[in-house]
């Protein structure tokens, strides 16, 4: 895209884009980075915007970039760290499962999942840590596994 076109878009939409980013990220610096990255991509890329849809493209880009940052932050803070060694063949399934666990399970289910599959705790150890019975641990894990299977392979359940 031409520099002058990007400049015009910047002058016309920057404030609104910044406001959207700030409302999602709650961080001024991060918001500025997101919006700047979008304009940098416009300058460097082969993107051609249609005048009627340029505002929606820019706002959607801001939203998607913010959600992507939030998702990556959630994964980085999660109790399920994924190191390159654990995910060496570029297998994104592990990352997808972690994202699913963070986004779809309750805090207790996340802890139980973490204890069992990351720490390798026994049912008895999990029960003691959570203050519940071994049967409750089994029920939680059964429910968690069913949810994961249903999400990733809906035909098999």
C-alpha positions as CSV (number, residue, x, y, z in Angstrom):
1,X,0.0,0.0,0.0
2,X,1.3,3.5,-0.8
3,X,2.7,5.6,2.0
4,X,0.3,8.4,1.4
5,X,-2.7,6.1,1.6
6,X,-1.5,4.7,4.9
7,X,-0.9,8.2,6.2
8,X,-4.5,9.1,5.4
9,X,-5.8,6.0,7.1
10,X,-3.6,6.7,10.1
11,X,-4.9,10.3,10.4
12,X,-8.5,9.2,9.9
13,X,-8.7,6.0,12.1
14,X,-5.8,6.0,14.6
15,X,-7.7,7.5,17.6
16,X,-10.7,5.1,17.2
17,X,-8.3,2.1,16.7
18,X,-6.4,3.1,19.8
19,X,-9.6,3.4,21.8
20,X,-10.7,-0.1,20.8
21,X,-7.3,-1.6,21.6
22,X,-7.2,0.1,25.0
23,X,-10.7,-1.1,25.8
24,X,-9.6,-4.7,25.2
25,X,-6.0,-4.6,26.6
26,X,-6.3,-2.0,29.4
27,X,-2.8,-0.9,28.6
28,X,-1.8,2.2,26.8
29,X,1.6,1.0,25.6
30,X,0.3,-2.4,24.4
31,X,-2.5,-0.6,22.6
32,X,-0.1,1.7,20.8
33,X,2.0,-1.3,19.8
34,X,-1.0,-3.2,18.4
35,X,-2.2,-0.2,16.3
36,X,1.3,0.6,15.1
37,X,1.9,-3.0,14.0
38,X,-1.3,-2.9,11.9
39,X,-0.1,0.3,10.1
40,X,3.4,-1.2,9.7
41,X,1.8,-4.3,8.1
42,X,-0.2,-2.1,5.7
43,X,3.0,-0.3,4.7
44,X,5.0,-3.5,4.2
45,X,2.4,-5.8,2.9
46,X,0.5,-6.2,-0.4
47,X,-2.9,-5.4,1.2
48,X,-5.3,-3.4,-0.9
49,X,-8.2,-1.9,1.0
50,X,-11.5,-1.0,-0.6
51,X,-12.6,2.4,0.6
52,X,-16.1,1.2,1.7
53,X,-14.6,-1.5,3.9
54,X,-11.3,0.0,5.1
55,X,-12.7,1.1,8.5
56,X,-14.2,-2.3,9.2
57,X,-10.9,-4.0,8.1
58,X,-8.9,-1.8,10.5
59,X,-11.2,-2.3,13.5
60,X,-11.4,-6.0,12.9
61,X,-7.6,-6.1,12.7
62,X,-7.3,-4.3,16.0
63,X,-9.7,-6.6,17.7
64,X,-8.0,-9.7,16.3
65,X,-4.6,-8.5,17.2
66,X,-5.7,-7.7,20.8
67,X,-7.4,-11.0,21.2
68,X,-4.3,-12.8,19.9
69,X,-2.1,-10.9,22.4
70,X,-4.5,-11.7,25.3
71,X,-4.5,-15.4,24.3
72,X,-0.7,-15.6,24.2
73,X,-0.5,-13.8,27.6
74,X,-3.0,-16.3,29.1
75,X,-1.0,-19.2,27.8
76,X,2.2,-17.7,29.1
77,X,0.6,-17.3,32.6
78,X,-1.0,-20.7,32.5
79,X,0.1,-23.5,34.8
80,X,0.6,-25.6,31.7
81,X,3.8,-24.2,30.2
82,X,4.7,-25.5,26.7
83,X,8.4,-25.5,26.0
84,X,9.8,-26.0,22.6
85,X,11.2,-29.4,23.7
86,X,7.7,-30.6,24.6
87,X,6.3,-29.4,21.3
88,X,9.2,-30.1,19.1
89,X,7.6,-31.3,15.9
90,X,5.6,-28.2,15.5
91,X,2.7,-30.1,16.9
92,X,0.1,-27.4,17.6
93,X,-2.4,-29.9,19.2
94,X,-0.8,-29.4,22.6
95,X,-1.1,-25.6,22.3
96,X,-4.7,-26.0,21.2
97,X,-5.5,-28.2,24.2
98,X,-4.0,-25.8,26.6
99,X,-6.0,-22.9,25.0
100,X,-9.1,-25.0,25.3
101,X,-8.4,-25.9,29.0
102,X,-7.8,-22.2,29.8
103,X,-10.9,-21.0,28.0
104,X,-13.4,-23.7,28.8
105,X,-12.7,-25.3,32.1
106,X,-13.5,-23.9,35.6
107,X,-10.6,-22.9,37.9
108,X,-11.0,-26.2,39.8
109,X,-11.0,-28.3,36.7
110,X,-7.9,-26.5,35.4
111,X,-6.1,-27.2,38.7
112,X,-7.2,-30.9,38.6
113,X,-6.1,-31.2,34.9
114,X,-2.8,-29.6,35.8
115,X,-2.2,-31.8,38.8
116,X,-3.0,-35.0,36.8
117,X,-1.5,-34.3,33.4
118,X,1.3,-31.8,34.1
119,X,2.5,-32.8,37.6
120,X,1.5,-36.5,37.4
121,X,-0.3,-36.5,40.7
122,X,-2.3,-39.5,41.7
123,X,-6.0,-39.3,42.4
124,X,-5.3,-39.5,46.1
125,X,-2.8,-36.6,45.9
126,X,-5.2,-34.5,43.9
127,X,-8.0,-35.2,46.3
128,X,-5.9,-34.1,49.2
129,X,-4.8,-31.0,47.5
130,X,-8.3,-30.0,46.5
131,X,-10.1,-31.2,49.6
132,X,-12.4,-33.5,47.7
133,X,-12.8,-37.3,47.5
134,X,-11.0,-39.6,45.0
135,X,-14.4,-40.3,43.4
136,X,-14.9,-36.6,42.9
137,X,-11.4,-36.4,41.2
138,X,-12.3,-39.2,39.0
139,X,-15.6,-37.6,38.0
140,X,-13.9,-34.2,37.3
141,X,-11.3,-35.9,35.1
142,X,-13.9,-37.9,33.3
143,X,-15.9,-34.7,32.6
144,X,-12.7,-32.9,31.5
145,X,-11.6,-35.6,29.1
146,X,-15.1,-35.9,27.7
147,X,-15.2,-32.1,27.1
148,X,-11.8,-32.2,25.4
149,X,-12.8,-35.2,23.2
150,X,-16.1,-33.6,22.3
151,X,-14.3,-30.3,21.3
152,X,-11.4,-31.8,19.3
153,X,-13.1,-34.9,17.8
154,X,-16.9,-34.4,17.9
155,X,-17.6,-37.4,15.8
156,X,-16.0,-39.9,18.1
157,X,-18.0,-39.1,21.2
